[in-house]
Amino acid sequence: MDETGESRARRMWRAVEPYHAIVYFAPESQAACTELGTRGYWMSYFALRAAPLGAAPPEVVAALFYNFAPRLVARAVPDTWAVAPPERYLALRLAAVDAALHRVLGAEVLASDAVAEAAGLAREAALAAPTAGRALGAANAALPWPDAPHLVLWHAQTVLRELRGDGHVAALLTAGLDPVECGALLAGDISMDQEWMRTRRGWTEQEWAEALHRLSARGLVTPEGAVTPAGRALRAEVERTTDALADGAWTALGDARAERLAALVAPLVRTITTGDSFLRDNPMGLRPLPEPAPTA
């Protein structure tokens, strides 16, 4: 824990994840998928994120991604694999990330010693992270590493965030929160618009209402849908478990080098999050680290 009570694993997720998330928020990825033949945002999203699994059926993708309505997944998969094989999407997403990072950060920054150092640290952390029982993270970890340091940094964070996500699913299952309940409880806990979250994850109004009813029966939300102290406590426990399961990589790297990585990526993330390549109100509930206070 740092002086604010935030765990090391959570701090590092907040520090580096926006660098990875450019693949979903920058326009280059969807433009490339559209040119290839996909239709709409979700078809490109599921194609790019599920490609490391191979031509997985929608049931497997929905199970591993967890909080999406199966029907939303099925509208994209397996049609994605009819457009192009997974290997094509893997090459496309790396090229799109490369193009987006060059546009947003510039070639000079990407070729800097700071990015090269950050890439080395992030790769070491990713290689040290356990993959047992973590299918989506392991699938990304099994991919070849790119050569360019700025893409090594992106791939390392891709591995780390998917491993973290696998652990988060385990925490949700342990807490007894099903795929629609976890979204409803998260939205209420962080004051996110419930309707926006519902539609973003593909659930019907009835499914969402039934989930809120189940949460209310457990005392986790009020009958009106407001999160109760018990609901906040359960959400906090889920996040603590998620952080604990994600900390192996940072234990291997150590506090000093983890903080060095956070410091190296801070200016990159600051540029990314102030442009068109990051969604501030995102369904992950990700809030980038604040800028450090100026020194006297």
C-alpha positions, 0 to 999 in steps of 0.5 A: 500500500502507498500513503493513500492506502492504494495497493501497488498492483492497482497503482500500476494498473492506473499508471500504465493501462491507458497506454494499452487502452489506446488499441480500443479508444484510438480511431486507428484500430476500428478504421483498420478493421472496417477497411478489412471488412468488419461492421461497427465498433463491437465487431472490431473490439471482439476481433482484436481482443479475442484474436489471441485465443484463435478462432474461439466460438462466442460461448468461449469469448463471452465466458472469458470476457465475463461482463458482456451479454452473450447475445452482444458477443454472438452478433460479432463472433464468429462472423469476425473469423469469416472476415479474416483469421485471428492471425490477421487481426493480431497483425492489424492490431499491432500495426494500428497501435503503432500508427496511433502511438506515432500520431499521438506521441511522435516518433522522437518520443517513441525512440527515446531512451525513456520508452526503451527503459520502460519497455524493459521494465514492463516486459520483465514484469509481464514475464514474471506474472503467473499465468496458471488458470488465466486463459486470456492473459496466457493467450496474450503471453504466448504471442511473439514479442514485437521488436520496437520498444514502444510496442514491447511496452504496449504488449507487456501491458496487454499481457498484464491487464489481461492477466489482471482481468482473469483474476478479476473474473475469479474475484467476481465468481468468488463474490457470487456476482454474475456477469450482469450483476457485477456491471450494475454494482460497479456502475452504482458504486462509482456513480456511472450512468446505469443506462450507459453501462447497461447498453455498453455491455448489451443487457436488456432493461429486464435483465438489468432490472432483474439483476438489481432485484437480486442485488437488493435481495442480498442487501447490496443495493436498495430497492431503488438501486442505490448501493448500500454499505454492504454493496460497497464493502463487497465491491471493495473486497472484489477489488482487493482480491483482484489487486492481490492476484495481480501483484505477482508481477510487481513483487518480482519487479520490486517497489523501486523499479515499479515506481520507476516504470510509473514515472517513465510512462507518466508523460506518455499517458498524460498525452494519451489521456488528453487527446482522442485516444482515451475514454475518461468515463470508461466502463472499466472504471479506470481513472489514470493517476493524477499528475504529480504535484509541482515541486517548490 
